[in-house]
Amino acid sequence: MFPSKDQLTICFAHAAYRMKNRFDARRTGITNFEVRAYDDLQKRIGEADVVVVSGMWKNDLIAHAARLRFIQSISSGMDQYSREQLAAKKVRLASAAGVNARAVAEHAMSLILAVARRLPEARDNQHRKMWRGMIGDLAEREDELGGKTMLVVGMGRIGSHLARLAKAFDMKVIGIRRDPVQGTNGADSIHATTDLVKLVPQADFVTLTCALTPETTGLMNAAAFAAMKPSSVFVNVARGKVADEAALIDTMKVGRIWAAALDVTADEPLPAASPLWTMPNVFITPHTAGETRRYEDNVLDILIDNLERLWRGESTLRNQVL
């Protein structure tokens, strides 16, 4: 039996996000507390009926969570949760899928614009107090997006929103998704994942927006990088391991493509020894695509919706996993 509103206790567990602060602003009257470290979560999880968590979750916590009935993930990624162990304890689980789709798509477009307009170089020149002169070499100038082709690998919420943004810049969009029968979602054409290597030579921008699954791990491999046009740009706002990072590094070392813009890497934080840090044709943001000022409130909208469903005794949750 799911606890009533006046008997419910929620634990917000995240090292940085201001979940409790934003939740308290809603004046729900629901008892809640916040932890910022795993050790504190382990000590106090026994007090919680609901845990709102993402990267801090470890399945060892289940043994300490006698009251736990529902986990609302703060992220869309769900690899950290043991569905078998949670199901055995009759703990419901929901993701935050779609919570930052607009933000990640906008970030991808920002990366594309930054590279096309050479903004990282302009910022570096600013720090050096250098006013760059006019450029005679066409290949070295800033570029325009109109008429270019973007290949979007993953036409879910993020990919479909990115496709609409790209169309606003008069770009052609080729979409790739696991099941093309599900529709184009704003792309000019839609294709199966198996067509990736065949399609990348057509693209000026190859953008990853798909989920990390066993099928997509290493999807952007050496063959795919080798098939890209020398003038093209690789953009990853999905997960680092969707791309073969060693193949990416080799590609950038020899200047096989013009540039890469990455919000994600295989290991995060990116190790200091990684050559990606210092490559002049690589632009990196530290997995911040989804971290906007609205993120906490977007997650809380899903949490409140799911709490209402649980109180009504409904069997289906928003973004239900268990």
N, C-alpha and C positions, 0 to 999 in steps of 0.2 A: 504494500500500500504506500503510495507516494505521500509524503508529509504535507499537511495543509500549510497555507501561507504563514499562519502565525506560529507554526512549529518548525518551519524550515530554516536551515542555516546554510549559507553559501560561502565557500572559500574561493577567493580570487588568488591565483598563483601565477605570478609573472615577475621577472626581474626588473622590468622597466615600465610596462604599460600601466596607465592610471585607471585600472578597471574599477576599483572600489570608489574612487573619487567620482567617476562619471556615473556609477550606479547609485551612489548616495544622492546625487543631484536629482534623481528621478523620484525621490521620496516614496519608495515602495513600502517602507516599514518592515522589510524583510531583514532578519538578522544576518550579518555577514562579517567576514574578516578577511584580511589580506596577508599573504606571505610573499617574501621576495627571494627566498633561497630554498633549495631542496631540503636541507636539514630541518628547516622550520615547517615545511609542508609535511614531512614525514612525522614530525612530532604532533601536528595539529589536525591531520586529515581525519582522525577519528571523530572530530567534532562536526564534520561536514556531511550534509545530505547531498549537496551539489558541489562539484568542483569545476571551476572555469580555469582552464589550463592549456598549455601547448607543450613547448619544449622542456618544461620542468617535469613532465610526467615520466615516471618509470613504473613498470608493472609490479615491482616489489612493493609499491604502495598499497596494492589491493589487500594484502594481508593485514594492514593497519587501518583499513577503512570500513569499520563495522557498519556505519550508518549510510554509507555512500549508495545513492540510488541513480544518480545521473551525472554524466560528464559532458559539459559543453566545451568542445575544443575551441580555442581562440584562433586556430589556424585551419586551413583546408587540408593540410597534410595530416595523415592519420597513421603513418607507419609506426609510431611509438606505442600505440595501444594494442594490447593483446585482446583481440575480439573473443577468443576462446575463454580466457580467464574472466573477462568482464561478463560474458554471457552466463558463465557458470555461477556467478554471484548475482545475476539478474540486475546488472547495472546497465542502464540505457546510455547510449553514446550518440552524439551528433557533432557534425563538423561545422566549420564556419565557411564552407564552400561559397564562393561568390562574394564574400564580405569585402574583398578588395579588388574585385575584377576591374572596376573602372579605374582605380588607382594604378594597378599594374599595367593596364593598357596605356594609360596616359604616360606612365614612366617609360614604357617601351618606345612610344612615339617621341618622348623627350630625348632618349638616347639616340634615336635615329636622326632627329633634327640636330642634336649636338655634334654628331659625327659629320653629317652632311654640311653643316655650317662652320665646322672646324672650331667649335667653341672651346674645347679643352686646350687647344693650341693658343687661342686668343687669351684665355685666362693665364696660361703660362707666360705669354708675352707681357701681359699686364704686370705680373709680378717682377718681371725683369725690366720694366719700364721701357719696353721696346714697341715702337710703332711700326708695324710691318708695312712694307711698301706694296705696290701693285704687283701682281703676278702675271707674267706672260704665258707660262705653261698652263694650258687648259686643264690638264690632269691634276694640277696642284691647287686649283681654285676651289672655293666653296661651291656647293652644288645645289640644285633645286630638286624637289621631290616630284613635281608634276610630270607625269609620263613614265615614271619609274615603276618597276614591278616589285611587290613585296610577296614573299612566300611565308605564310603563317602556318607553323606546324603545331596544330592543336586548335580546333575551332570551337572550343567551349565558350564559357562566359568571357574570359579574357580575350581569346582570339577573335571572337565575334565583335567585341567592342573595338579592338584594335583595327579590325577590318573596316569598320565604319569611320574611324578616324583617318585611316589611310585613304579611303575614298574621298574624304573631304579635302585631301591634298591632291586630288586628281591622280591617284596612283591606281594601278591595276593590282588586284589581290588574288593570289592563288592560295587556296586553302587545302590543308591536309588534316584528315581526322581518321580515327580508328574505323569508324563506320560511315562512309560517305553517304549512305542512304538517309542518314539523319538530317541532311540538308546543307545548304551552302553557308548559312548564318552570315550573310553579308558579303561573302567572297564572290568573285566573278566566276570561279569554277572550283570544284571540290574533288579531292582525290584521296586515295588510300595511302596509308603510311608506307606501304611497300613501293610507292612511286617516288619516294624522296630523292634518291640519287638521280633519277630521270628528270626531276623538276628543278633542282637547284641551279642548273645552268641558265634557266630562264630568269632568275631572280637577281635584282640589284640589292635586295635586303632579304636575308634568310633569318626569320625570327622564330624562336622557340617559345611557345606559350602553353605547352602541354603539361599534364601531370607526370610525375615520376612513377613509373610502374615497371615491372619486370620486362615488359615489351618495349618501353621507351628508354630504358637504361642503355646508354651508349648509342642511341639512335643516330645522332649526328656523329658519324664515324669518319675515319680517314678517307674512305671512298667518297663520302658526301662532301667533305671539305675540298678534296681534289677536284670535284666536279663544279665547284663554284667559279664564277667569273672572276678574273683578276681585279676587276673594279668594284666587286661586291663587298657587302658588309655583313658580318655575322652578329646577331643580337640574341642574347639569352636572358629572358626574364622568367624562365620556367624553374628548373632545378639544375644545379651544376652537373650532375651525373647523367643528364639527358645527352650531354655532349661528351665525347671522348676527349678529356682535357689534354692528354699527351699529344693527340693528333692536332688539337687546336694550337698548342704551343709550337709544334713543328710547322704548322701552316703559317703562323705569324712570324716565326724566326726567319723564314725564307721569303717573306712578303708575298705569299701566294695569293692573298686577297688584300683588299685595301685597308680594312679595319675590322675590329671586333669591339662590341660594346656589351659589357657583362654586368648584370646585377647579382649573379649567382656564380659560385664556383664549386668544384667537387668537394673540397674541404673548406669549412668556414669556421673562424676567419681564414682568409687566404694566407697560407704559410709565408713567412717573410722570405723564404728561399725561392718562392715561385718566380720564374722569369716574367710572368704576366704583369707583375708590379711595374716593371721598368721598360716594357715594350712601348715605343712611341706611338704605335698604331693600335694600342689597346686602351679602352676607356672603361674604368671600373667604378661601380657604385656598390656599397657594402650591404647588399640584400635589403635595400630600403624601399623597393618599389611599392610595397603595400602599406608602408608606415606613414599614413597621413594623419592629420589632426582629427579626422572623423573615425579612425579605426576602432577605438574602444566603443563608441556609440553604435557603430555598425554591428559589432559583435553582440552588444547588449540587446539590440533589437531582435536578434535571433534567439538569444537566451530567454527573453521575456516571452516571446512567441511560444517557445518550447515549454516553458513553465506553465503557461496557460493551457496548453494541450495536455500536459501531464495532470494538472488539476482537474481537467474535464474528463480524464480517463481515456483520452484518445490513444489509439494504438500507433498512429503515425506521427513522427516528429519532422520538423523542418530540417533538412539535410541529415536525415536519419542514417546512422550506421548500424546501430543495434537497438 
